[in-house]
Amino acid sequence: MNDSRVRGKVTIVTGASGGIGRDIARVFAEAGARLVLASRSPQPLEALAAELRQKGGDVTAVPTDVTREADVQLLIERTLGAYRRVDTVICSAGIYIRSEAKDLSPETIRRSMEVNYHGTVSVIRAALPHLMAQRSGHIVAISSVDGKKGLPKDAAYAASKFAVTGFMDVLRQELRGTGVYASTIFPERVDTPMIATLRLPRVSQRLSPARVSRAVLRAVRQRRREVVVSFLGPKTLILASAAWPALGDWLVRIFRLEGVEMAEGTPDE
């Protein structure tokens, strides 16, 4: 375990006001990182920053809409202004859109791509020249198992996550020898408000955000290229689908991995 790759490092976390991003911020604060938190929601963002400062964290909050280039540039400028460098960039901002492909509107598809893909790439592109100039740093993108094997009703979401996966796959190879590393994290469904009304089969229960956050921390410490969370079920599905797409489709269908929409307030059994 290499604490020198986390402790004291200036770490940007997007999507930090809730879900996985909020928990990543807490885990990295505990590990001693200096944090720059970014999110569209100023009030919960500042509340998290205040919470972490009370625990001794070095935290700066920068309200940021990752779909706006001006906001992203300001995020990098504020980071450099406060710390004179950036070491780690963790792209966690995202939205989940659930709909059959035939019912998707062009606007919905574009929105998914704008936030999940373009928002991720925009932050990486803005930070990358600074990371490469100092010949050190780490970029982490939160993709999804949907970014390896799409599930029914996740067409817009899966498309955006496949795009993130492809971008990071190429970026990681292009960064070889630069001193900058890249990791892609592939969680299965995570217990966040985005899927609060989704009933899942027993073989695909919700992950805690803390479990994903710990995986991100390990990826930075160990310079892991790709991390699937959790390991066994998703890895089996990904490998089966890669080897034989019909088998992957059958596993999705037989285990009903797409889940079922529940009415608001219905218990998830």
C-alpha positions in Angstrom: 0.0 0.0 0.0 1.6 3.3 -1.2 0.3 6.2 0.9 2.7 8.6 -0.8 0.5 8.4 -3.9 -2.5 9.7 -1.9 -1.4 11.6 1.2 -0.9 15.3 0.6 -1.8 14.9 -3.1 -4.1 17.6 -4.6 -7.1 15.6 -5.6 -10.1 16.8 -7.7 -13.3 14.9 -7.2 -16.3 15.7 -9.5 -19.8 14.7 -8.6 -18.8 15.2 -4.9 -22.1 16.4 -3.5 -23.7 13.0 -3.4 -23.5 9.3 -4.3 -20.2 7.7 -5.0 -18.4 11.1 -5.3 -19.3 12.1 -1.8 -18.0 8.9 -0.4 -14.8 9.1 -2.5 -14.2 12.5 -1.0 -14.5 11.2 2.5 -12.3 8.2 1.9 -9.5 10.3 0.3 -9.8 12.9 3.0 -9.2 10.2 5.6 -6.2 9.1 3.6 -4.7 12.6 3.8 -5.4 13.9 0.4 -5.9 17.7 -0.2 -9.3 17.9 -1.8 -10.9 20.1 -4.4 -14.6 19.1 -4.5 -16.7 19.9 -7.6 -20.5 19.5 -8.1 -23.4 21.4 -9.6 -25.1 21.6 -6.2 -23.4 24.3 -4.1 -25.2 23.8 -0.8 -24.5 20.0 -0.3 -21.0 20.6 -1.7 -20.2 23.2 0.9 -21.8 21.1 3.6 -19.5 18.2 2.7 -16.5 20.5 2.6 -17.4 21.9 6.1 -17.8 18.3 7.4 -14.3 17.3 6.1 -12.7 20.5 7.4 -14.0 19.8 10.9 -12.2 16.5 10.7 -8.9 18.2 9.8 -9.2 18.0 6.0 -7.7 20.5 3.6 -10.7 21.1 1.3 -11.7 23.6 -1.3 -15.2 23.5 -2.8 -15.8 24.7 -6.4 -19.4 24.6 -7.7 -19.0 23.1 -11.2 -21.2 21.9 -14.0 -19.0 19.6 -15.9 -21.0 20.1 -19.1 -19.9 23.8 -19.1 -16.4 24.4 -20.4 -16.1 27.7 -18.5 -16.9 25.9 -15.2 -14.4 23.2 -15.9 -11.7 25.8 -16.7 -12.5 27.7 -13.5 -12.2 24.4 -11.6 -8.7 23.9 -12.8 -7.8 27.5 -12.3 -9.1 27.5 -8.7 -7.2 24.3 -8.0 -3.9 25.8 -9.3 -4.6 29.0 -7.5 -5.1 27.3 -4.2 -2.4 24.6 -4.4 -0.2 25.5 -7.5 -0.6 21.9 -8.8 -3.0 19.1 -9.4 -2.1 15.5 -8.7 -5.2 13.3 -9.0 -8.4 13.8 -10.9 -11.4 11.5 -10.1 -14.3 11.9 -12.5 -17.4 10.7 -10.7 -20.1 13.1 -11.9 -22.9 11.2 -13.7 -26.6 10.7 -14.4 -28.6 7.5 -14.9 -31.3 7.4 -17.5 -33.5 4.3 -17.7 -35.6 3.8 -20.8 -36.0 1.3 -23.7 -34.0 2.4 -26.7 -37.1 2.8 -28.8 -38.5 5.4 -26.4 -35.4 7.5 -26.0 -35.5 11.1 -27.3 -32.5 12.7 -29.0 -32.4 15.2 -26.1 -32.2 12.4 -23.5 -29.4 10.7 -25.4 -27.5 13.9 -25.7 -27.9 14.7 -22.0 -26.6 11.3 -21.0 -23.5 11.8 -23.2 -23.0 15.4 -22.1 -22.8 14.6 -18.5 -21.4 11.0 -18.4 -19.0 11.2 -21.3 -18.3 14.8 -22.3 -18.3 15.9 -18.7 -15.6 13.3 -17.8 -13.5 14.0 -20.9 -13.7 17.8 -20.4 -12.3 17.6 -16.9 -9.5 15.2 -18.0 -8.5 17.4 -21.0 -8.4 20.5 -18.8 -6.2 18.9 -16.2 -4.0 16.8 -18.5 -1.5 19.4 -19.7 -0.7 20.2 -16.0 -0.2 16.6 -15.1 2.0 15.9 -18.1 4.1 19.1 -17.5 4.9 17.9 -14.0 5.3 14.3 -15.3 3.3 12.9 -12.5 -0.4 12.3 -11.6 -3.3 9.9 -11.8 -6.6 10.1 -13.6 -9.6 8.0 -12.5 -12.9 7.7 -14.3 -15.9 6.0 -12.9 -17.5 3.9 -15.6 -19.9 1.0 -14.9 -20.3 -2.7 -15.6 -22.8 -1.3 -18.1 -19.6 0.2 -19.8 -18.6 -3.4 -20.6 -21.9 -5.2 -20.9 -25.1 -3.2 -21.4 -28.4 -4.2 -19.8 -31.9 -3.7 -21.2 -33.4 -0.2 -20.6 -29.9 1.2 -20.1 -29.1 2.1 -23.7 -28.4 5.8 -23.1 -26.5 5.1 -20.0 -24.5 2.2 -21.4 -23.6 4.2 -24.5 -22.1 7.0 -22.4 -20.2 4.5 -20.2 -18.9 2.5 -23.2 -17.6 5.9 -24.5 -15.8 6.6 -21.2 -14.4 3.0 -21.2 -13.0 3.4 -24.7 -11.6 6.9 -24.1 -9.8 5.7 -20.9 -8.5 2.5 -22.6 -6.8 4.6 -25.3 -5.7 7.4 -22.8 -4.0 4.9 -20.5 -1.9 3.5 -23.4 -1.0 7.0 -24.7 0.2 8.0 -21.2 2.7 5.2 -20.9 6.1 6.6 -19.9 4.7 10.1 -19.1 4.6 9.6 -15.3 0.8 10.0 -15.5 -1.4 7.0 -14.8 -5.1 6.2 -15.7 -7.6 3.9 -14.0 -11.1 3.0 -15.0 -13.5 1.7 -12.3 -16.4 -0.6 -13.2 -18.9 -0.8 -10.4 -22.1 -2.9 -10.6 -25.2 -1.1 -9.4 -24.5 1.2 -6.4 -26.8 2.1 -3.6 -27.5 5.7 -4.5 -30.7 7.7 -5.1 -30.3 7.2 -8.9 -31.6 3.6 -8.6 -33.7 4.0 -5.4 -36.8 2.8 -7.2 -35.2 -0.2 -8.9 -35.8 -3.8 -7.6 -32.8 -5.9 -8.3 -32.4 -9.7 -8.4 -30.6 -11.4 -5.5 -27.6 -12.1 -7.7 -27.1 -8.4 -8.3 -27.6 -6.5 -5.1 -26.6 -2.9 -4.5 -23.0 -2.1 -3.7 -22.4 0.4 -0.9 -20.7 3.6 -2.2 -18.0 2.9 0.4 -17.0 -0.3 -1.3 -16.5 1.6 -4.6 -14.6 4.4 -2.9 -12.2 1.9 -1.3 -11.7 0.4 -4.8 -10.8 3.8 -6.2 -8.4 4.4 -3.3 -6.7 1.1 -4.0 -6.5 1.8 -7.8 -4.6 5.0 -7.1 -2.3 3.5 -4.5 -1.6 0.4 -6.7 -1.8 2.2 -10.1 -4.4 -0.4 -11.3 -5.5 -0.1 -14.9 -9.1 -1.4 -14.6 -11.1 -2.5 -11.5 -14.4 -4.3 -11.6 -16.4 -3.9 -8.4 -17.6 -6.4 -7.1 -15.5 -9.0 -8.7 -17.1 -12.4 -9.3 -20.6 -11.8 -10.7 -19.8 -8.8 -13.0 -16.5 -10.3 -14.1 -18.2 -13.6 -15.1 -20.8 -11.6 -17.1 -18.2 -9.5 -18.8 -16.0 -12.5 -19.7 -18.9 -14.6 -20.9 -20.3 -11.8 -23.1 -16.8 -11.2 -24.6 -16.3 -14.8 -25.4 -19.8 -15.5 -26.6 -22.3 -12.6 -26.8 -25.3 -15.0 -26.9 -24.2 -16.4 -23.5 -23.9 -12.9 -22.1 -27.4 -12.1 -23.3 -28.7 -15.3 -21.8 -27.2 -14.6 -18.4 -28.8 -11.1 -18.4 -32.1 -12.6 -19.3 -32.2 -15.7 -17.1 -31.1 -13.7 -14.0 -33.3 -10.6 -15.0 -30.3 -8.4 -14.3 -32.0 -5.3 -15.7 -34.2 -5.2 -12.6 -37.8 -4.0 -12.2 -39.1 -0.5 -11.6 -40.9 -0.1 -8.3 -43.5 2.5 -7.4 -42.2 5.2 -5.0 -42.1 3.8 -1.5 -42.4 0.1 -2.5 -40.1 -2.1 -0.5 -37.2 -3.7 -2.3 -37.5 -7.4 -1.5 
